[in-house]
């Protein structure tokens, strides 16, 4: 497209587009125009100009596309026109297939149109219909998940909630949908997360912290009848609401993992093996909630497992976001622990040590 030594080749193509009889070459060059589209690039402007002189000579599929997208050969208008079609469609991905884009997640023109689409839909993303329109584009049921350009789209989804926390059910849906498509940013630094807006990423991380705490608490509430659990649950959730808990991660035992898969996550959307860690000691009967509170790592467990507090710089402190944990190893490494047999004494101890 830009190499000076290939200018003679580009000129040859332009001349051929202007003079070649209708057929595969002419139709193919329209596709080259769309795939190599860059709104102000000389090659795009030149191709648009010469292709515009042949509007009536394209094949049926290309004519259908031109009819649906009249501004196609006007580079300054084409991305906006494409974005408007997407904004009017219940399913933008399918709509683009219907008008003549065999694989809608393409570079060039579609990528440019995607950018305009995200910009225009961004302010509307608190609306359920607009969110679903966005997700049908990003994660189509009949195609692969969009990767290139997806970062700004997920940023727009999170920016819609910059000043207001979404309702709990919606927050869970957003968390699970985003990480199912683009991986958990706590476990993966690449992909869309490498250049992600740090402030918006922090919003998602805070949601994920609450979500993991809720998964753990809901599992214990449903499977453990101990009367001491509800005040412990309320204590941890209050610390979260007080913005003291910076990060959280769950390591489910085998029984709890089965319960979580059946009752806590949406079937078909969440991969339990990637979404949570595993706790392997005691036959998997114990599950762990691992939290970072300031410079401390706090580990709490279900049933009679004590609460353990480590300094982050302690080499024996368990690390967050590991795939496997051994609760007995954590217990043996701990020099600061407390049972829950007196909730007031226990909660006071936690506050003193964090």
C-alpha positions in Angstrom: 0.0 0.0 0.0 2.8 2.5 0.8 6.1 1.2 -0.5 7.5 3.8 -3.0 9.2 1.1 -5.0 5.8 -0.5 -5.7 4.1 2.6 -6.9 4.3 1.3 -10.5 2.4 -1.8 -9.4 -0.3 0.2 -7.8 -0.7 2.4 -10.9 -1.0 -0.8 -13.0 -3.9 -2.0 -10.7 -5.6 1.4 -11.0 -5.4 1.3 -14.8 -6.7 -2.3 -14.9 -9.6 -1.4 -12.6 -10.5 1.4 -15.0 -10.3 -0.7 -18.2 -10.8 -4.3 -17.4 -14.0 -6.0 -18.5 -16.5 -6.9 -15.6 -15.6 -10.1 -13.8 -13.6 -11.6 -11.0 -10.8 -9.1 -11.1 -13.0 -6.0 -10.8 -15.1 -7.7 -8.0 -11.9 -8.7 -6.2 -10.5 -5.2 -6.3 -13.6 -4.0 -4.5 -12.8 -6.5 -1.7 -9.2 -5.3 -1.7 -10.5 -1.8 -1.2 -12.6 -2.8 1.8 -9.9 -5.1 3.4 -7.1 -2.5 3.0 -9.3 0.5 3.8 -7.7 3.3 5.8 -9.8 6.5 5.7 -7.1 9.0 4.6 -4.6 6.7 3.0 -3.6 7.6 -0.6 -4.2 4.0 -1.8 -7.8 4.0 -0.4 -8.6 7.3 -1.9 -7.2 6.3 -5.3 -9.0 2.9 -5.3 -12.3 4.5 -4.3 -12.0 7.1 -7.1 -11.3 4.5 -9.8 -13.8 1.9 -8.5 -16.5 4.7 -8.4 -16.3 4.9 -12.2 -17.3 1.3 -12.5 -20.3 1.2 -10.2 -22.6 -0.5 -12.7 -20.0 -3.2 -13.7 -19.8 -5.2 -10.4 -21.3 -8.7 -9.9 -24.5 -9.4 -8.1 -23.0 -9.8 -4.6 -21.1 -6.6 -4.9 -24.1 -4.8 -6.3 -26.1 -5.9 -3.2 -23.4 -4.6 -1.0 -23.3 -1.2 -2.8 -27.1 -1.0 -2.5 -27.1 -1.6 1.2 -24.1 0.7 1.8 -24.4 3.6 -0.7 -21.5 5.4 0.8 -19.1 2.5 0.4 -16.9 4.2 -2.2 -16.8 7.5 -0.4 -14.0 6.9 2.2 -15.0 9.8 4.4 -18.5 8.4 4.7 -18.1 4.7 4.6 -17.2 3.9 8.3 -20.1 6.0 9.5 -22.5 4.4 7.1 -21.4 1.0 8.1 -21.7 1.9 11.8 -25.3 3.2 11.3 -26.2 -0.2 9.7 -24.8 -1.9 12.8 -26.6 0.4 15.2 -30.0 -0.3 13.4 -29.5 -4.1 13.5 -30.6 -6.3 16.3 -27.7 -8.6 15.4 -24.9 -6.5 13.7 -22.8 -9.5 12.9 -25.6 -11.3 11.1 -26.6 -8.1 9.4 -23.2 -7.6 7.9 -23.2 -11.2 6.7 -26.6 -10.6 5.1 -25.5 -7.6 3.1 -22.3 -9.1 1.8 -19.5 -9.5 4.4 -18.8 -13.2 4.5 -16.7 -12.9 7.6 -17.8 -9.6 9.3 -14.9 -9.4 11.8 -12.5 -8.1 9.1 -9.7 -5.6 9.0 -9.9 -2.4 7.0 -13.4 -0.9 6.5 -15.1 -3.1 9.1 -12.5 -2.3 11.7 -13.0 1.4 10.9 -16.8 1.0 11.1 -16.4 -0.9 14.4 -14.6 2.1 15.9 -17.4 4.4 15.0 -20.0 1.9 16.2 -18.3 1.7 19.6 -18.1 5.5 19.8 -21.8 5.9 19.0 -23.2 3.0 21.1 -21.0 3.8 24.2 -23.3 6.4 25.8 -26.3 4.0 25.5 -24.7 0.9 27.1 -26.7 1.1 30.3 -29.6 0.0 28.2 -30.1 -3.8 28.0 -31.0 -3.8 24.3 -27.9 -1.8 23.4 -25.6 -4.1 25.5 -27.1 -7.2 23.8 -26.5 -5.5 20.4 -22.8 -5.0 21.4 -22.4 -8.5 22.7 -24.0 -10.0 19.5 -21.3 -8.1 17.6 -18.4 -9.0 19.8 -19.3 -12.7 20.5 -21.6 -13.9 17.7 -23.2 -17.2 17.9 -22.3 -18.0 14.3 -18.7 -16.8 14.4 -15.5 -16.3 16.4 -15.2 -13.7 19.1 -13.9 -10.4 17.9 -10.3 -9.8 19.1 -8.8 -6.9 17.2 -10.5 -3.7 18.4 -12.4 -5.4 21.2 -10.5 -3.5 23.9 -12.2 -0.2 23.3 -15.6 -1.9 23.2 -15.1 -3.5 26.6 -13.8 -0.1 27.9 -17.1 1.5 26.6 -19.1 -1.2 28.5 -17.3 -0.5 31.7 -17.3 3.3 31.2 -21.1 3.2 31.2 -20.8 2.3 34.9 -18.0 4.6 35.9 -20.1 6.6 38.3 -22.7 3.9 39.3 -22.4 0.3 40.3 -24.7 -1.9 38.2 -27.3 -4.1 40.0 -25.8 -7.4 41.3 -27.3 -9.7 38.6 -26.1 -7.4 35.8 -22.7 -7.1 37.4 -22.4 -10.9 37.5 -23.6 -11.1 33.9 -21.0 -8.5 32.7 -18.2 -10.1 34.6 -18.8 -13.6 33.4 -19.5 -12.6 29.8 -16.4 -10.4 29.6 -14.0 -13.0 31.1 -15.5 -15.9 29.1 -14.7 -14.0 25.9 -11.5 -12.2 26.8 -10.0 -14.1 29.8 -9.7 -13.0 33.4 -7.4 -9.9 33.6 -6.1 -11.1 36.9 -4.6 -14.2 35.1 -3.8 -12.8 31.7 -1.9 -9.7 30.8 -2.1 -10.1 27.0 -4.9 -9.8 24.5 -7.2 -6.8 25.1 -5.8 -6.3 28.6 -2.3 -5.2 27.5 -3.4 -1.7 26.5 -6.5 -1.4 28.6 -7.5 1.8 30.4 -6.2 1.3 33.9 -9.1 3.1 35.6 -11.7 1.0 33.8 -9.7 -2.1 34.4 -9.9 -1.3 38.2 -13.7 -1.1 37.9 -13.8 -4.6 36.5 -11.3 -5.9 39.1 -13.4 -4.5 41.9 -16.5 -6.2 40.4 -14.6 -9.5 40.1 -13.5 -9.2 43.8 -17.1 -8.8 44.9 -18.2 -11.6 42.5 -15.6 -14.1 43.9 -16.6 -13.2 47.5 -20.2 -13.7 46.6 -19.5 -17.1 45.0 -17.7 -18.2 48.1 -20.3 -16.9 50.5 -23.2 -18.3 48.5 -21.6 -21.7 48.4 -21.0 -21.8 52.1 -24.4 -20.4 53.0 -26.0 -23.2 50.9 -23.9 -26.1 52.0 -22.9 -25.3 55.6 -25.5 -25.0 58.4 -23.2 -23.7 61.1 -24.8 -20.8 63.0 -21.4 -18.9 63.1 -21.2 -18.6 59.3 -23.8 -15.8 58.7 -21.9 -13.2 60.9 -18.6 -14.2 59.3 -20.2 -13.7 55.8 -21.7 -10.4 56.8 -18.3 -9.3 58.3 -16.4 -10.0 55.0 -19.0 -8.4 52.8 -19.1 -5.3 55.0 -15.3 -5.0 54.7 -15.7 -5.1 50.9 -18.4 -2.4 51.1 -16.1 -0.3 53.2 -13.5 -0.7 50.4 -11.0 -2.4 52.6 -10.7 -5.6 50.5 -8.5 -4.9 47.5 -8.6 -8.3 45.8 -10.2 -11.7 46.3 -9.8 -15.2 44.9 -11.6 -18.4 45.5 -10.2 -22.0 45.7 -13.0 -24.4 45.7 -12.8 -27.9 47.1 -14.2 -30.7 44.9 -17.6 -30.8 46.5 -18.0 -27.0 46.4 -16.8 -26.9 42.8 -19.6 -29.3 41.8 -22.1 -27.1 43.6 -20.7 -23.9 42.1 -20.9 -25.4 38.6 -24.5 -26.4 39.1 -25.9 -23.5 41.0 -23.7 -20.4 40.9 -22.5 -19.9 37.4 -24.4 -19.8 34.1 -24.3 -23.1 32.3 -22.2 -23.0 29.1 -20.7 -19.6 29.8 -18.2 -20.1 32.6 -15.3 -22.6 32.6 -15.0 -23.5 36.3 -11.6 -24.9 35.8 -10.3 -21.5 34.6 -12.6 -19.3 36.7 -11.5 -20.5 40.2 -8.6 -22.1 41.9 -8.7 -25.6 43.4 -8.1 -26.6 47.1 -6.7 -30.1 47.2 -6.0 -31.0 50.8 -8.5 -32.9 53.1 -10.0 -34.6 50.1 -11.2 -31.3 48.7 -13.7 -30.8 51.5 -12.5 -27.3 52.4 -12.8 -24.3 50.2 -10.7 -21.1 50.7 -11.3 -17.4 50.3 -8.0 -15.6 49.7 -8.0 -11.8 50.1 -5.6 -9.0 49.9 -6.3 -6.3 52.4 -3.6 -3.6 52.1 -0.3 -5.3 52.6 -1.8 -8.4 54.2 -2.9 -11.7 52.7 -6.0 -13.1 54.6 -7.1 -16.7 54.1 -10.5 -17.8 55.4 -12.0 -21.2 54.9 -15.3 -23.0 55.3 -16.3 -25.2 58.2 -13.9 -25.0 61.1 -10.9 -23.8 59.1 -9.2 -20.9 61.0 -8.5 -17.4 59.5 -4.9 -16.9 58.7 -3.2 -13.6 58.1 0.2 -13.1 56.4 2.2 -10.1 55.4 2.5 -9.9 51.7 6.3 -9.9 51.9 6.3 -13.2 53.8 7.7 -15.8 51.5 5.3 -18.3 52.9 2.3 -16.2 52.2 0.0 -17.8 49.6 -0.3 -15.9 46.4 -3.5 -14.8 44.8 -4.8 -16.3 41.5 -3.0 -19.6 41.7 -4.6 -22.7 40.2 -4.0 -25.0 43.2 -3.8 -24.5 46.9 -3.2 -26.8 49.9 -5.1 -25.6 53.0 -3.0 -27.7 55.4 0.2 -26.3 54.0 -1.2 -22.8 54.5 -2.2 -23.7 58.1 1.3 -25.0 58.8 3.0 -21.9 57.3 0.8 -19.5 59.3 2.2 -17.8 62.3 -0.9 -15.7 62.9 -4.3 -17.4 63.0 -7.6 -17.3 64.8 -10.6 -19.6 65.1 -14.2 -18.3 64.8 -15.6 -19.7 68.0 -16.1 -16.2 69.4 -17.2 -14.0 66.5 -16.7 -10.6 68.3 -13.2 -11.6 69.4 -12.5 -13.0 65.9 -13.6 -9.9 64.1 -11.8 -7.6 66.5 -8.6 -9.7 65.9 -9.0 -9.4 62.1 -9.4 -5.6 62.3 -6.3 -5.3 64.6 -4.1 -7.3 62.2 -5.2 -5.8 58.9 
